[in-house]
């Protein structure tokens, strides 16, 4: 099958219009026109960039598949394993995207809106796969998942994650909230409140966060956006600003180790303490 994300575009647009109508005629305004247009435009740019990188990703997976240990058939149990393997890979890709600045430079785009609605789901990176994020899934063809089905599982995950970007849906029944990633869980992830930072990395299943100690329940309404917001609607600045910041920090940093840390260290790391990582901010709060 391969990437089926584009087939979901009519569904994206239909539900987007419904949520906009709720925002216009309801008590709470979920949308700001410029912000929504920017998010949708970033999504279109992401689709364009994926056309350039999809062949590269498929080629790498196909090459690795020639060294597969076994062949996993696409029967019911194989499909279950495929979704679980993809979701597990997504969790670690997502977690590293918040903990390693090199990957954060691409992922930060998705967190750059100060609003939380379905258009926010479309605010996607232009540089993610080009920078090698797909390598978090490279183990899957080696153990026997066909490359085309890996792409299918990735697009299913992306489609699933679209609907959880909303404030319209509050809290779902407890069994669903316990197993699956939901709007409530993902709102937390988009909050810039210190207690919410770097939590709830799940794609489809919230069980990974529960297993690996990164789950937090939504209690207070999150404040959306970055710790330091970009404050621009310029698409290219949103897409590339953090890459520019990385380059400047590396250029100015004294010593090789500091230069390496500005790339591979956590976001917010600084050699002189002028900025703080999430862990450092929490440590300061404890003090």
C-alpha positions in Angstrom: 0.0 0.0 0.0 2.6 2.6 1.0 1.9 6.1 2.2 -1.8 6.7 2.4 -1.8 10.0 4.1 -2.9 12.0 1.0 -6.1 9.9 0.8 -7.0 11.3 4.2 -6.9 15.0 3.1 -10.7 15.2 2.4 -11.3 13.9 5.9 -8.8 16.5 7.3 -10.5 19.3 5.5 -14.1 18.2 6.4 -13.3 17.9 10.2 -11.3 21.1 10.0 -14.3 23.0 8.7 -16.5 21.5 11.4 -14.1 22.6 14.2 -13.9 26.1 12.7 -17.7 26.3 12.7 -17.7 25.3 16.3 -15.1 28.0 17.0 -17.1 30.7 15.2 -20.5 29.9 16.7 -19.5 28.5 20.1 -18.4 30.1 23.3 -14.7 29.4 23.0 -12.6 30.6 20.1 -10.1 27.9 19.1 -8.8 29.5 16.0 -6.8 32.6 14.9 -7.0 33.0 11.2 -3.3 33.8 10.6 -2.2 31.0 12.8 -4.4 28.4 11.1 -3.4 29.6 7.6 0.2 29.3 8.7 -0.3 25.7 10.0 -2.1 24.6 6.9 0.6 26.1 4.7 3.3 24.4 6.7 1.4 21.1 6.1 1.4 21.7 2.3 5.1 22.4 2.5 5.7 19.2 4.4 3.8 17.2 1.7 6.1 18.8 -0.9 9.3 18.0 1.0 8.2 14.4 1.6 7.9 13.9 -2.1 11.7 14.5 -2.3 12.6 12.3 0.6 10.1 9.4 0.3 12.2 7.7 -2.4 15.3 8.0 -0.2 13.6 6.5 2.8 12.0 3.6 0.8 15.4 2.9 -0.8 17.2 2.6 2.5 14.4 0.4 3.9 14.5 -1.8 0.8 18.3 -2.2 1.1 18.0 -3.1 4.8 15.2 -5.6 4.0 17.6 -7.7 1.9 19.4 -8.5 5.2 16.1 -9.4 7.0 16.2 -12.1 9.7 12.7 -13.5 8.8 9.8 -12.4 6.7 6.7 -11.2 8.6 3.6 -11.9 6.6 0.7 -9.4 6.4 -1.9 -11.5 8.2 -3.8 -10.5 11.3 -0.9 -11.2 13.7 1.6 -9.6 11.3 -0.5 -6.5 11.1 -0.7 -6.2 14.9 3.0 -6.6 15.2 3.6 -4.0 12.4 1.4 -1.4 14.2 3.0 -2.1 17.6 6.6 -2.0 16.1 5.8 1.3 14.3 4.3 2.9 17.4 7.2 1.8 19.5 9.6 3.3 17.0 7.6 6.5 16.9 7.7 6.8 20.7 11.5 6.8 20.7 11.8 9.0 17.7 9.5 11.5 19.3 11.3 11.3 22.7 14.7 11.8 21.1 13.2 14.7 19.1 12.6 16.5 22.4 15.9 15.4 24.0 18.4 15.9 21.2 18.7 19.4 19.6 19.6 18.0 16.2 16.2 16.3 15.9 14.4 19.1 17.8 15.5 21.6 15.1 13.0 19.8 12.8 10.3 18.9 15.4 10.1 22.3 16.9 7.9 23.4 14.0 5.1 21.2 15.2 5.1 23.0 18.6 5.5 26.5 17.3 1.8 27.4 17.4 0.3 29.0 20.5 -3.1 27.6 19.5 -4.3 24.0 19.7 -6.8 22.8 17.1 -7.0 20.5 14.1 -4.9 22.9 12.0 -2.1 22.5 14.5 -1.8 18.9 13.5 -1.0 20.0 10.0 1.9 22.1 11.1 4.6 19.7 10.2 8.4 19.7 9.6 10.0 20.3 6.2 13.3 18.8 7.2 12.6 15.8 9.4 13.2 13.0 7.1 15.9 14.8 5.3 17.8 15.0 8.6 17.4 11.2 9.1 14.5 10.8 11.4 13.3 7.8 9.5 16.4 5.9 10.8 14.5 5.3 14.0 12.5 2.8 12.0 15.5 1.2 10.3 15.3 -1.9 12.6 11.9 -2.8 11.2 13.0 -4.0 7.7 15.9 -5.9 9.3 13.6 -8.0 11.4 11.3 -8.7 8.4 8.7 -6.0 7.9 8.3 -5.2 4.2 9.3 -1.5 3.4 6.0 -0.7 1.7 4.0 -1.8 4.8 6.3 0.2 7.1 5.4 3.3 5.1 1.7 2.3 5.4 2.0 2.0 9.2 3.7 5.3 9.5 0.9 7.0 7.6 -1.7 5.3 9.7 0.0 6.7 12.8 0.1 10.2 11.3 -3.6 10.0 10.4 -4.5 8.8 13.8 -2.6 11.7 15.5 -4.5 14.2 13.5 -7.8 14.0 15.5 -6.1 14.3 18.9 -5.2 17.9 18.2 -8.4 19.4 19.5 -9.8 21.0 22.6 -13.4 20.2 21.5 -13.1 16.6 22.8 -12.4 16.7 26.5 -11.9 13.3 28.2 -12.9 9.9 26.8 -14.0 6.8 28.8 -11.3 5.5 31.1 -10.4 2.3 29.2 -9.7 4.4 26.1 -7.7 7.0 28.1 -5.6 4.3 29.7 -4.6 2.5 26.4 -4.7 5.1 23.6 -3.3 8.5 23.0 -6.2 11.0 23.3 -6.8 14.7 22.9 -6.4 15.1 26.7 -3.0 13.3 26.7 -1.7 15.2 23.7 -2.8 18.6 24.9 -0.4 18.1 27.7 2.4 17.3 25.2 1.8 20.7 23.5 1.9 22.7 26.8 4.9 24.8 27.6 4.1 24.6 31.3 7.1 23.2 33.2 5.2 20.3 34.6 4.0 19.3 31.1 7.3 19.8 29.2 8.7 16.7 27.5 5.9 14.3 28.5 3.4 12.1 26.7 5.3 11.2 23.6 2.9 8.6 22.4 1.7 8.2 18.8 -1.3 5.8 18.9 -0.8 4.0 22.3 -0.2 5.9 25.5 1.0 2.6 27.1 4.6 3.4 26.0 4.6 6.6 28.2 3.1 4.6 31.1 5.8 2.0 30.6 8.8 4.3 30.3 7.8 6.9 32.9 6.9 9.9 30.7 3.2 9.9 31.3 1.4 12.8 33.0 -2.4 13.3 33.3 -4.0 16.6 32.2 -5.0 18.5 35.2 -4.8 22.2 34.4 -5.4 23.6 30.9 -2.0 23.8 29.2 -0.5 27.0 27.9 0.4 26.1 24.3 3.5 26.9 22.4 7.3 26.9 23.0 9.1 28.0 26.1 10.3 30.9 23.9 7.8 31.4 21.1 9.0 32.3 17.6 6.3 35.0 17.1 6.2 34.9 13.3 3.9 33.7 10.6 6.8 33.6 8.1 6.8 30.0 6.8 10.6 29.8 6.1 11.5 31.3 9.5 9.3 28.8 11.2 10.7 25.9 9.2 14.4 26.9 9.5 14.8 29.2 12.5 16.1 26.6 14.9 18.6 25.3 12.3 19.9 28.8 12.1 20.1 29.0 15.9 22.1 25.8 16.0 24.5 27.0 13.4 25.1 30.3 15.2 25.6 28.5 18.6 28.1 26.1 17.1 30.0 28.9 15.3 30.3 31.0 18.5 30.9 28.1 21.0 34.4 27.9 22.5 35.9 24.4 22.2 35.0 21.3 20.3 33.0 19.7 23.1 30.7 22.7 23.4 30.2 22.7 19.7 29.2 19.1 19.8 26.8 19.7 22.7 25.0 22.5 20.8 24.1 19.9 18.2 23.7 16.7 20.1 22.9 18.0 23.6 19.3 18.6 24.8 17.4 21.7 23.6 18.2 24.6 25.9 21.7 23.5 26.8 24.2 26.3 26.9 27.9 26.2 27.9 27.6 29.3 30.0 24.2 28.6 31.7 22.5 31.5 29.8 19.8 29.0 28.8 18.4 26.0 30.6 17.2 22.5 29.6 13.9 21.1 30.9 15.8 19.0 33.5 17.7 22.1 34.6 14.6 24.2 34.9 13.0 21.5 37.1 16.1 21.2 39.2 16.1 25.0 39.7 12.4 24.8 40.7 13.2 22.1 43.3 15.9 24.3 44.8 
